[in-house]
Amino acid sequence: MSNKYAIKAQNVGKIYGEGASAVTALGDVSIDIRQGEFFTLLGPSGCGKTTLLRCIAGFETPTSGKILLSGRDITYTPPNQRPVNTVFQSYALFPHLTVSENVGFGLKMQGKSRAEIDAATKRVLALVKLSDFADRLPQQMSGGQQQRVALARALAPAPEVLLLDEPLSALDLKLRKEMQSELKRLQVETGITFIFVTHDQEEALTMSDRIGVMSAGQLLQVGTPREIYNHPVNRFVADFIGETNFLPGHVQDGKVRIGSGDQFEVVLGDKTGAVTLAIRPEQIAIGAPGSGLAAKVVETTYLGTDTHYTVALSDDSRLIVRVQSNMGAALEIGDALDVVIDAQAVQVLEA
C-alpha cells in the first residue's frame, strides 16, 4: 500500500437547507485516504458517511472545504469527469442487456473501441469469476452474481478510486460473508483504492486496512481495525465497534474504584474524577472464588462456538463474559463465580 494519498477531504462541510430548517450532514470533516488501501467509512444511519462518499463521487457539492484526488482539486469537477466509479446498494443493472453489455456500457459511453470494450469486459468478468455468464441477462442470475456484475461494470474503466455505498446490505448473511472475501480479494488484485460505506462493524473489521468512524456528521476516529477495537477514543466508538461492557468509576490515588468497591490499576493517562471503564467480553475470565470480583450468573446465551454469560457484581452492575463453549462445564443462572478482568486491557474513557 502506498504512502501517497488517493483522496484528501479538507474541512469538508455539507449543509442542506437554510436558516432554522438547515441540517448539517457533514461538519468540517478532514480525512486522508491512501492510494491502494481498503478504507471503510463506518457509522449509524444519518451519520454523514454516504454524504461524504457522494461528495467524493461528485453527486453532492460540499458547502465548505475541498476534495483532492491524487493532489488535484476535484471539488467542483462533474462526476463524469472524475476517474471515480460507484457501486450502489441497488445493482442498477440494465435488465434488457446481457452481462457483458452491462459491463461494457460505461466504456461504450466513453467512446472506447469495440476491441477495447471486449478486452476490458473479458478481463473484469474473469476477475469477478463470471466469464461463463457473459451472455446471460441479469434476471437469470442470483443476487450475489448480480452484485459481481455491478462490481465488474464499475471496475471495467480502471478507475483510480472505487466507491462502494453499502453494496452488500441486500444480500443474505451467507452471501454477504462470501462477498466480503471477494471484495477484499478484488481490491488486493486490482490495487485500486476502495472506499467502502457500511453501518456493519463486522464488515468493517473484516475487510478494511483502515476505518473512519463517524457520528452526527463528525469523524471521530481513524485507525486500523485493531487500533479502533482495542483503543477507542470515546464511548461511542467503543460501543459501536464490537460488544463492550461499561462500568462507571472514579479515579482515586492513581487507581479507579468502581461501584462494587473494587479497585483497578489501569493506564489513566491524564484522566481524573469520574470515568468510564470499557471492557470487552473476551477480556474477562471466569476464575475460582477469591480470584477476582464476586459475581453471579443472571443470564446465559449459547451461540455455538461461544457462550455469553451476563453476570451481576455485588452492586448489581452487569457484565457480559464471553467464554468458548468447550471450555469446561456450562454455568447456570444463579451460579456464583468470580470474574477476573485483565486490567491492562481495560480502556479508561471520559465519563
N, C-alpha and C positions, 0 to 999 in steps of 0.2 A: 504494500500500500504506500502511495506517495505521500510526502510531507507537503506537497503543493495542494492548494485549495481549489476544489471544483466550484463550490458555491460559498459566497460570503454574503450574509444578510447583515446590514449595518444599521442599527437603530430603526428597524422596520416597525411601523405602526399602521394599523388599519382601523378606521372608524366608519361605521355605517350610520347614515342619517346625520341630522344636525340638531343643535340646541339641546333641549331637555330630553328629546327622544333619541339622542345619539347613543350608539352602542359601540364600545371599544372591543374589537375582536382580537387585536394584537396591540400590545403596549411596549414599544421600544425594545424589540427583540433583536439581539445580535447573536450570530452563530456562524461558525466556520466549519464547512464540511469538506473533508479531504478527497482528493482525486482517488478513485478506485476503492472507496470504502462503502460498506453497507451501513447506512445511517438511518436510525429509526426515530421518528417523532412520536412520542408516546404520551397519552393523556386521555382524560374522560371526554365524552361528547361536549362540544361547546368550548373546549379549552383554547382553540385557535390553531391547532395543528394543521387542519385542512386549509384554513385561510392562508397560512404561511406557504403551504405547498402550492396553492393556486397563485400566489404572488410570484413564486419561483417559475411557475409554468407560464405566467403572463395572462392568466384568466382574470386576475384581480390586480389593480394598481395600488401600491401602498399609499396611504395618506401622508406618510413621512418616511424618511430613510431611503436606502437604496439597496439593490441586489446586484452583485457581481458574479459573473460566470467566467472562470479562468482569468480573472483580472479585468474583464470587460464589463462595463456598466450596462445591464440589460433591463433596468427598472422600467423603462418605457418602450422596450422593444416588443413588437407584436408577437403573439405566441408562435405563429407560423414561421417566424424568422429566428427563433431560438433553437439551438441544437439540443432540444429537450423534448422528451416524449412522456406521455402519461398513461398509466394503466388504471382504469377506474374500477369501482366496486361492481358496477354492471359491465358486462363484457362488451356491449355496444358493437357486436358483430353485425355485418350486413347479412340478413337471412337468405337473400337470393344469390349470394356469391359463394363460391367454393372456399375452402380453407386457404388454398394458395392465392386465390383472388383477393380474399380479405387481407392476407399478409402483405401482398404486393400493392395494395390500394394506395398507401401513403407514398410509396416510391413512384407510382404512376402519376400522382398529383404533383410530384416534384419534377416531372418531365424526364425521368430516367428511361434509358433504352430498354427494350424488351429483354435483351441479353443480361443487362444489369439487374433487372427485376427478377428474372428467373434465377440468376445466380444467388442473389441475396435471399430469395424465398427458400430455395433449397437449403442454404446454409442455416437459416434460423429454424426451419422446420426440423432439421436434423438435431439442432441444439436443444429443442424442446421435445425431442423424441416423437415427432408426429409426421415423419416422412411418408408413412404409409397411408396417411389420411388427407393428402393434398387435394383430392378430388371430391371429398365429402362436403355436404352442407352443414352449417352449424347445428341445425336441429337433429342431425343424425349422430351427434356426439354428446358425451356426458358433460356435466358442469365443469369437472376438472379439466377435461380436454378443451372445452371452450375457453377456459381461462388461459391455457397454454397457447391457444391461437391468439388471444389478445396480447399475450406477452411477446409472441413471435412478431406480431404486427408492429408493436412498439420498438422491438429490437432491430427490425429489418433496416431502418435508415442509419443504424450505428450512432445513436445519439451520444452526446457527451455525458448526459445525466438522464436517468430513468426515474420518474416519479411514480409511486405506487400508492394509491389512495384506498386503503383498506380493501385490497383486491381479493382477500381470502374469506371475507366475512359471510359470503353467500354459500360457502361450501360446508358440507358436514364435517364432523370432527376428524374422521379418518383421512378424508381428502385434504383437509386443511393442514394436517401434520405432514402428509406427503408433499404438499406444495411448499411448505416451509423449507424442506430439504432441497426441493427443486430450485426454488428462488435463490437460495444461498449458493447452490452449485452454479447456476447461470451467472450470478454476479461474479463469482471467482473466475469462471471460464472466460467471460467477456471482458472483465476488467473495468466495466462501466460503473460509474458511481450510481448506486441505488439510494434513493431517499424514500423510505417506507413510512406510511402513516398507519397507526393502529391504536386501539384502546386496549388491546390484549397484551398484558405484560409477559405472558409466556412466549408469544410470538416474538416480542422484542428481545427477550433474553436469549432465545434460541438462535436467532438469525444475525443479530447486529454485531458490528465491530464496535460501534458506539451508539449511545441512546441519549436523546434530549427529552427530558420530562417536562411537560407543560401543564399549566393550570391557570385558568382565568386570564388567558392572553399573555401570560408571562412564561419565560423559560427559567425553570427552577434549578436544573442541574444537567450537566453534560458529562458523560463518562462512559467507560466500558461497562458491560453488564455486571461484571464482578465488582467494580468500584461502586456502582449505584446500589447494588444489592447489599453490599457489606458496609458501605459508608454513606448512607443517605444524608442529605444536608438538613432535612427537616422532617416533621411528622408526616406531611402529605406524601413525600417521596417514599418514605419508609412504609407507609400504609398501602400505597398504590403498587409498589413493586413487591410482589410476593405477600406471604402471610406474616404478620408481625404481632407480637404481644406488646402492649404498652402499660407501664407501671408508673404512676406519679411518685416522685421522690423529692428529697430536699438535701442540698449539699451542706454538709456539716463536718468541719475538721478534715477536709480533704477526702471525705467519703460521701456516699449517697445513702441516705436512710429512706426505706420505703414504709408503707403503711403498717406492715406486719411488725415493724421494729427492727427488721434485719438490715444490715449494712453491706454495701459493696465497695470494694476498692476498684474503681474503674478510671479510665482515662477521661478527665474532666475538661481538659483544655482551659478556657478562661470562664467556664460556666460557674455561676454561683446561684444561691437561692433555690427557688422551685425549678425542677427539671422533669423531663420525661425519659424514662428508660425504654429503649426499643430492643426487644429480644426476639430473635427468630425461633420458631418452634423446634427446629432441629438443633438449636444450640442449648437445649435443656435436656438433661438426662434424668432418668429415674434412679435414685440411689437408696441405700439401706437407711433405716431410721437413724437420725442423728448426723447424717452426712450432708444435709442441705437444709432447705426450707420445708417445714412440715406442711403437708397438704393432704387433701382427699379428693378422690375422683368423683366428679359430678356429671360427667357425660363421656361417652365413648363413640367414636365414629370409625368404622372399619372401611379402609379404602384399598384393600387388596395388598399391595406391597407395604403400605404404611397403615398404622392406626393412630388416630388423633385422640388424645385424652385431654378433656377440659378438666383442670384441677382448680380447687379453691384453696387459697392460702388462709392463714389464721385470721386475717382481717376481711376475708371473703373476696379478696382480689382474685380474678380469674386469669389463668394462663392456659394456652394450648401447647401441649407437648407432643411432638411427632416422634414416633418410635417405629422402627421396622417391625412388621408383623411377625417375623420369625425370631425375634429377639425375646425369648423367654415366654412365660405363661401370660395370657391376656389378663388385664386388670378389669375389675368390675366396679360399677357405681357403688360408692361408699367405702371402697378400699382406702386405707391410709398409706401414705408413702412420703418420701422426701424427694424434692426436686433439686437437682444440682445445676446451677447456672454457670456457664463459662464466663467469668467476669470480663475477660479480655475481648469477648465477642459482643458485649453489651454496648450499644450506641447511646450516648447521652445527648439528648436533644433539648431545645428550649421547651419550656412547659407550655 
